[in-house]
């Protein structure tokens, strides 16, 4: 039954960290608005009622959850993770956890795939990972937006985005030294992610790294396939897209937080990166409001 199923759980409650020999069976949790099979992936929009609780359980598949509205607190054996709109949480197959949802409806995009779908996945995805910003939430938002289109090309595009999501997650698990990137260069890259809206000068970054500006620019392009300036712009736009996926902030505020003082410039760059202006992106990424919601 694993590999092709509705979102299901081992229905037998168990103590965190303990295995159970009880047979796996599926139970319906929440309401599914859209479901799509795309290659090895199953992609589901799920809405959970306010205050809903799920006792300790496991997933038979790797599970990636993109929170679009509401929120959930997931408790594991040694940790507790709060997922807010725009966050992506990866739970490897077999990890025991429980869920407590916020006091308003929570809508998530779930992506599931079997552990044996990729040998790299089976080897590397062995711990819970939370992504609050960067490429992973942006790709999840793009995947959700694509799910709303539902034309003949959607399954192919959705599978490609799901594979790209998996690739970004696997890349995040690869230490810089294994990828051939020196640690000083990884620290420069981390600076761009930590404060993308700040003003950066290559000479200042180079001085902090202890190298010349020319050498930094050359090595950065060799390692990451783009210039420092273009990389920083992409990080800013990815963060803006993840924020837009929550549906709450005003476009002008998103532009400022992303480091764009000119909203028109932000709109042009966003459309160039994502194929649509930010307002249209938000409308596609955010599920329609529940008419019965207060």
PELIN-V901889 format. One record per pair of residues at least 12 apart in sequence whose ideal C-beta (glycine too) atoms are under 6 Angstrom apart, sorted by the first residue. I is the first residue (numbers start at 1). GAP is how many residues later the second one is. Records with the same first field share a line. If there is no record, write none. Layout:
I->GAP + GAP
This chain:
2->58
3->111
5->21
6->20
7->37 + 103
8->18
9->48
10->14 + 47 + 48
11->14 + 16
13->42 + 43
14->42
16->40 + 61 + 80
17->60
24->36
30->16 + 17 + 18
31->16
32->12 + 14
33->12
34->113
38->117 + 120 + 121
39->120
40->73 + 77
41->70 + 72 + 121
42->70
43->68 + 115
44->66
45->64
46->62 + 64
47->58 + 60
48->53 + 58
50->53 + 54 + 55
51->52
52->49
53->47
54->45
55->43
56->40 + 42
58->36 + 38
59->34
61->32 + 51 + 52 + 53
62->30 + 31 + 51 + 53 + 63
63->28 + 49
64->26 + 47
65->24 + 43 + 45
66->22 + 43 + 74
67->16 + 18 + 20 + 41
68->39
69->16 + 38
70->32 + 34 + 35 + 36
71->12 + 13 + 31
72->27 + 29 + 34
73->27
74->23 + 25
75->23
76->21
81->49
85->161
86->51 + 156 + 159 + 160
87->45
88->43 + 48 + 49 + 52
89->41
90->39
91->37
92->33 + 34
93->22
107->180
109->35
111->51
120->50
124->46 + 49
133->106 + 109
135->33 + 103
136->32
137->105
138->100 + 103 + 104
139->22 + 25 + 26
141->100 + 104 + 144
142->19
143->18
144->141
145->139 + 140
146->12
148->136
181->42
184->25
185->34 + 38
188->17 + 21
192->40 + 43
193->42
196->39 + 40 + 43 + 63
197->62
202->15 + 26
236->22 + 23
237->33 + 36
239->19
240->14 + 18
244->34 + 37 + 38
245->40
247->39
251->27
